Amino acid sequence: MDKKQPFTRDELLKADSPYGALARDGVSCAACHHISDEGLGDKSTFTAKFNLGPVNELYGPYKDNVSTYSMKSAIGMEPKATTQNQIESAKLCGSCHTIVLPVYRFDGRQALHNGKPAEFYEQTTYVEWLNSDFLNQSCQSCHMPHDYKGNPLSYKIANVEDNTFPAITTRAPNQDVTLVNRDDYHRHALLGINIFALEMFKQFRSELGLYEEDPMLRSPGKTVPGIDTAIATSFESASQKTATVEVQSLRRSDGKLVADVKITNLVGHNFPSGVGFRRAFVDFQVLDENDNVLWESGKTNEDGVITDGRGLPLATEFFTFFQQRHQEHHWEKNPITRENEVQIYEELVVNPEGFLTTSFLALDHKVKDNRLQPRGWSASGPFADETGPVGTCLLKREGGDCDPHYSDGSGTNVVRYRIPLNRKLLRAASVRATLYYQSIPPYFLFDRATDAVGTDTDRLIRFRREIKLNDTPVKNWRLPIAAAQRPLGAMLLEASTQRHRNAAQ
């Protein structure tokens, strides 16, 4: 189908519309394997404006021993390799994973920047990768691995018909359908770590366009469903390949418990990346010898809402016309000192009227972007303006210093905690820091419930209300990424105890 042919949303939703069928099909195999190399990597092909090859061609990575007969005879398309091998290039991924959108004012007029129609880089995953040390690793090397649970993959791919089929009179000759094992086959995982959405697809299958039971399972009831494999793969990626947490130091200073927690981004783009409402945060706990919590920054309730020491939602957790405050970025020179202060890695954007927004078409400029950068990010690198940090400096009246880890290319952040050592903390035995991720945070759902209308919104809110997460990796609406625990040294405890004895005398 001609990709330039216009269509409306109503046409997409009609049950008997060919456009509706394509929409329900989603990102099918042909969506990637039909993309030509023309313009890939240029801004002209961002926001899914890629160019397509001839309708009778599909592109793959293999040049030798390619059997084309079955596909040509079945669907009239020829599988072929290309000189640019775009199917294994990050540029192909970048066409959909770099999204540039217009910016509209509340009255419907497009906003202007320097006299020109305003636009905003709503997603920058590909250009984040361009400005990193990961250029020798394509997107496919992580999101389409060559192994499964450490076992290499070897398959006869596109196996519609081959020489092992029964030799009946209507079967094609052996020389036309003999396939070879591909030992460098890419597993088509194509996953990030959005387990929240995967759980919705698992628990509300038919409503989201899936069969109640996967008809492709060879042995229903015995074979692991694909959705379960996807969830397990996402969790493995989240817990082993995304980030690390380290309690670098723990000491007493001027009647305070001072801890430095280092977070290191392991991925080749920002963390979080993709749509701007995704966030990660640090839950820092001071524990007694039985692991009971004495003090906590980053505690959440069962809905994933971050709370204070009394269990009440932080005022900064939801944005309204009257509530526009958000959590500051914290580092060595801007430490966390209270339980209502939390390190949240996030992008926050205001609309042309100056209010925080989650509307994709009203994203005017960032007021905060302290998402963890990939290793190697540079202020002089490509797309530095679009991917650079925002809000990681102190105010000028406070010295104007900036967090050096957001300019040194380390892909790290060190969060400092300075906690008053009161009587309750005399029982402190260790500290624990956990990095959590939310691809659908509470404030985004709150915005949808209060600002959006329609059946899609109603369905999302109902899914949120009915979904069961207790026995999933995203219990309490948070996905654990990494954690570290460190005991308090005897010297620290003795010094603290002596100070309180002196005060009592």
N, C-alpha and C positions, 0 to 999 in steps of 0.2 A: 504494500500500500504506500502511496506517496506520502512521505512524512510531512510535507508542506500543506496537505489538504486540510482546510480548517474544520473544526468541529466544536460543538458547544458542550457544556457540562450535561445538559439535558439529553443530548444525543448519546453521550457516554453511558448514561444510566438506563437507557431504554433496553429492555430485556432482549428485544429482537434486533438490536443494532449491531453491525459488525464492529463498531467502535466499542460498544459495551463488552463484547466478547474479548476484545483485546485488553480492555481495562481489567476485566476479571482474571485474565491470564497473567497479568502482572509482568514482571521482568522475566520473560521466557528466555530460552537458549538463544533464539534468533536475535534478541535485543542486543546482545554483545557480539555474536558471531557474524552479524550482518553489517557491522560498522566498518567503514573504510578508513584508511589512514589519512585521508585528506583533512588537513587543518587540526589534527589532534594535538593538544598541548597549547593551542592558541586560544585567546579569550573568545574568539568567534565561535568556538565549539563548546564553551562552558554552558552550564544550565541545560544540559542534554540537547544541545544544538549540533550534535554530531552528524556527519554525512554518512549516507548508506551506499554500499556497493550495489552492483546490478542485482536485480531481484532473483536471478538464478544462481547466485554465488553465496557461499558461506565460508568464513575464514577460520582456519585453525593453525596450530603451530608446526604441524608435521609436513615435511617435504618428501620423505622417502616412503615407499611402499604404502601409498594411500590408495585404498580401494574406493572408487567413486561410483561403481555401478549401482549399488543398492539405493543410495540416496537419490541419484539422478533418476532412476526408474520409478522410485516410490513418490517423491515429492518434486521432482524436476529441478533440484538444486545440486550444484557441484561443490563438494568440499575442496578447498585449496589453500595452500600457504601463500604468503605474500612476502615481498622483499623486506618490508618494514616490520613484519611479524607483529602487527599492532595488538593482536589478541593477548600477547604476553607483556605489553607495554603499560606502564603506569599512566601514560597519557590517555589511554582508552578509559581507565577508571576515572581520570580527572574530568572527563566531559560531563559526567553526572554528579561527581562529588566535589565540584566547585560551582556554587550557585550564586548568581548575581541577580538581584531583584530591584525593581523600581521602588521608590519611596513615595507614599501618598499621605497627604494631610487628612485630617479628620473630615474636612468638607469635600473630599474626593479629588481635589486638585493634586497633581504631582508636585512634590517638593523640588526646590532648586538648590543646588550647591554651586556657588561661584557662577551663577547665571545659567547653569546647565541642568537638565533633568537629573535629579538625584538618583543614585543607585547605591546598593549596599551588598557587600559580600556576605550573604547569609550563611553559606557553608564554605569552608576553606580547607578541607582535608587534604586535597591534592597539593595545593600551594604551600601548605604547612610542610608536607613531605619534601617539596622542592627546596625549601629552606632548612635543610637538616643534613645530618651525616649519613642518612640512610639511602642515598641515591644509588648505591650498588645493590639495594634490595627493592625489588618492585613490590607493588601492592599485592600482587599475586603470590609472592613468596611467603607471605604470612596468611593471607585470607584464602589462598588456594594451595595448601601444602601438598607435598609429594608423599606424605605418609599418613597413617591413621594409627594413633596410639603407639607411635614409634615403629610401626611396621610399614615397609615400603609398599607402594601400590603397583600393580601390574595387571593391566586389563586389555582385552580386545574391545576397543571403544566403537560406538555407533554400530552395535552389533544387531542390525535389523535382520540380516541373513548372512550366513557364512558357510564354509565348506563342511562344517560338522552337522548341518541340517540333513534330514533324510534325503537320499538321492532319488527324488521323484522326478517325473518328466518335466514338471513345470519349474523346477529349481534351476537357478542360474548356474552356468558352468563354474567349476572350481576356480579357474584362473581369474574370474571376475569377482569372486566373493571370498577369497582367502585373506583373512585378516592376521595381523601380527600383534603380539603383545607389546603394549606401550609401557615400558618401565619408568618413564618420566611423566606419567600421567598426573595431572593436577586434580586433587580432590576438590570438587566444587562446593566447598563449605560456604564461602562468600558471607561470612558472619562477622559481626562485631560482638558486642556483649549486651545486646538489648533483650535480656531474658524476660523483662516485663512484657514486651510485645509477644514473645514466643509463648509465654504462659497464656496470654489471651487467646492466641490461635489454637492452643491445645485445649483450653477449657470451653471455648465458644466456637467450635469448629464449623458447624453448619452455618451459623450466622455470618461467619467471615469467609464463606465460599468454599469450605473444604468438606469432603465426605465425612460422615460420622466415623467411618472406618476406612483407613487408607486402602484402596483397591489394589495398590501395587505391592502390598505385602505378600510374600510367597506363602507364609504360614501365619495367618492371623492368630494372635494370641501367643505366638512363640517368637516371631521376628520383632525386634525392637522397632517401634514406629519412628519414622524420620524426624518427627518433631522432638522426640525424646533425645535422639542423637544430636540434634541441633542444640538443644538446651545443655546437654552434657559438654559439647564442644565449646559452647560459649562460656560456660563456667570454667572449663579448663583454661581457656584463653585469659579470662578475667583474673584467675587466681595464680597463674604461673607466668604470664607473658605481658602483663600490662604495667605494673608498677611495683616498687618495693618500698618498705617502711623500715626505718632504723631509728632507734633512740640513741642519738649520737653521744649525748652527755647528760648527766644527772648530778646536780650539786645543790648545796645550800649557800645562799648569798644574801646577806642583810635581812635575815628572817624570812626569806622566800625559798620555796622549792623551785629551782630553775631547771627546766628540761628543754633540750633541743631535739626536735624530731625532723629527720630528713626524709623527704619523699622524692623518689627518683622515677621519672617517666621512662619506660622501656620501649614504647612504641614509636613508630616513625612519623608521628604527627602529634598534634596537641592531645592531651588527655584532660577532660573529655574533648571529643571532636564531633563533627557533624552538626546537627541542628543545635542552635544556641541555647536552648533551655536545659540541655543535659548538664548535670553537675556531679562533682565528687566532693567529699568533705572528710575531715579528720575527727574521729571520736577519740578524745584523750581522757583516760581515766586514772585516778590515783586510787590504789587498792590496798586493803589490809591483807593480813597473812592468809585469810580465807577467801581472797578475791572478791570481797564485798567492796562496793564502790563508795569511796569517801568524798570524791570530788570529780566532776565530769564536765567537759566541754565537748558538745557534739552528740549528746544523747538524743534519741528519737523515740516517739511513741509508735504504736502499732501501725499508724498510717504513714510513717516515714517523715513526720513533721519534727523538725529539730526543736528541742525544748530547753528550758532553763533548769536551774537547780531545784525548782519546786515542781517540775513536770509540766509547766505551762508553755505553750507554743511561743517561740521568740517573736517579738513584734516584727522582725525583719523577714519572717517566713512567708508572708503574703503581702502583695502590693495592691493598694487601692488608690483612689484619687487623693485621699488624705494621708496615706502611708507610703512614702517613697524611699524610706531609709533601707540600706542593705548592709550586709556584713563587710567590713573593711578587709583588705589583704593584710595578712600577718607574716612577720619574719623577725629576724633578730632585733631590729630596732623598733619594731611595733609589736611587742609581745602580747599574748593573751593572758589576761590577769583575772578574768571573771568567767563564771559558767555560762553567761549569756553572750560570750564572744566565741566565735567558731571560725575555723579556717575552711572556707568553701571555695573550691576551684570552679569558676563559672564565668560565663559571658552574660552581661546585662546591658540592654540597649534601650534607649529612650526614643519615642516617636518625635516627629517635628514639633509637637507642642511641648515637649520636654518631660513627658511622663514615661515611666518604665512600661514596656509593652512586650507581648509575645506574638503580636500580629506580624505575619511574614511580610506584609506589604506596608508596614509603617516603621521599619527599622532605620532610624535616622543616623544615630551615632552611639558608640559604646561609652558607658560610664565606668565599666569594670570588665576586664578580661585578664584574669590571672590563671587561666588554664595552664597546666604544666606544658611547657614547650618541649619539642623533640630535641634530643641531643644534637648540637651543631647549629641551632638557630642563631642567626646573625642579623644585626640591625642594618648591615650593608648587603644582606642576601636578597634573593628575589621575593617579591611580595611582602617585604618587611612591614610596610604600612598597614597592609590588610591583616597580618598575622601577629603584629607586635603587641606587647602587653599594655594594658590600660589600668590605672589605679593601683600600681605597685610601688608608688612613691609616697613619702610623707608630704604633708602640706608644707609650703615654704616657711610658714611661721613655726613649723616644728623641725626645721632644718633642711627640708627638701630632699633628703637622701632617698635613693631608690634601692629596691631589693637587687643586689648585684647578680643573683642567680638567674634573673630574667634578662641578662645581657651577656653572660659569660659562656653561653652555649652548653652549659652542663645538663640542662633538662631536669633541674632539681629545684626544690624549695626547702628551706629549713625554717620550721615553725618553732618559735620560742614561747615557752609557758613560764610565767613568773607568778607562782601561787603562794599567797600568805600562809605561813605555817601556824595555824591556830591549834587549839587543843584537840579538835577532831582529827587533825592530820598527824597527831602523835602516833596513831596506830598504823600509819602508812608503811607498807612493806614493799610495794613495787608500783610501777606505772605501766600502762598499756596504751598503745596507739593503734587505731584501726582506720584504714582508708576504705570508705564506702562510696558506692556509685549509684546514681539514680538517673536512668534515661528518661523517666517520666516523673519529675518531682512534683510534690504536692501543689506548689504555687501555679504550675502550668495547668493542672487539672482544675484548680480553683478558678483560673481565668476562663477556661472553657465553660465551666458550669455557670459562671456569672455573666460572661460577655457574649457567648455564642448561642445560637438557637438552631434548631433543626433536628432531624432524625439521627444524623451522624453524631451530634453532640449528646443527644439523649442516650444513644447506644453506648458511647464511651463512658459516660457517667454511670450507667447501669453496670457495665463490665467492671468498672472500678469498685462498685458497691458489692458485687456478687462474686468476684474472683476470690479463690482460696489459695493463699500463699504460704501457709504455715509449714508445709512439707516441701517447700521449694527453696532454691538458692536465694530467692529474693524475699524471704520472710521479713515482715515489717516494712516492706517497700524499700529495701535497701540491699544492694549486692556487695558483699565483702570482697575487697580486692587484695589487700595485704595487711599484715599486722605484725607488731613487735612488742615484746614485754621485757622490762629490765628491772631487777631488784634494786632497792635502795641500799647503799652501803652502810655498814655499821657506824662509820664515822658520822655520816649524816644524821642517823637516828640519835646517836649519843649527843651530838651537838645541839640538836633540837630539844631533846629531853632536858639537858642542862639549862638551856635558855628558859624553859618554862618553870623549872625548879627555882631558878634565880628570881623569876618574876613573882612566883608564889611567896617567896620569903620576904 
